[in-house]
Amino acid sequence: MPIEIKRNRSEGSDQTVVVGTIDWNVDGWDYKTKDVDLAILLDEVKTQGTVIALTSVDTDEGTFDFIEEEVDDSDGSFLGNLSDFLLRTNGMWIRMTA
């Protein structure tokens, strides 16, 4: 199943363009892109083996939002967290297609 990385064609546009693809499984992952900025970012994530996710934490003192948490690239939630990370940093996201 191809995993596409997308962004809006232009600012404010509803049209999207595929800027890369990811092949992922719990044993490893790789990507293809011609977007230099995306390649640099994905190289960094791949080297680290983790992506920074933002989560909420409930404590006796209340709920704290936007707490950074490292998610390992073998974790089943990695792609969703990578998509959130790409959206926060570059306005891109991951979309699974059939």
Number of C-alpha atoms within 10 A of each C-alpha: 9 12 17 20 22 20 22 16 13 10 9 7 9 9 10 12 13 16 18 18 18 20 13 17 14 11 8 11 13 12 16 15 15 9 10 9 11 19 15 11 13 20 14 13 16 16 8 12 15 19 24 17 19 16 12 12 11 9 8 5 6 8 9 11 11 10 11 12 14 14 19 17 23 16 13 12 12 21 22 14 25 21 20 20 18 21 15 11 11 13 14 21 22 22 16 12 8 5
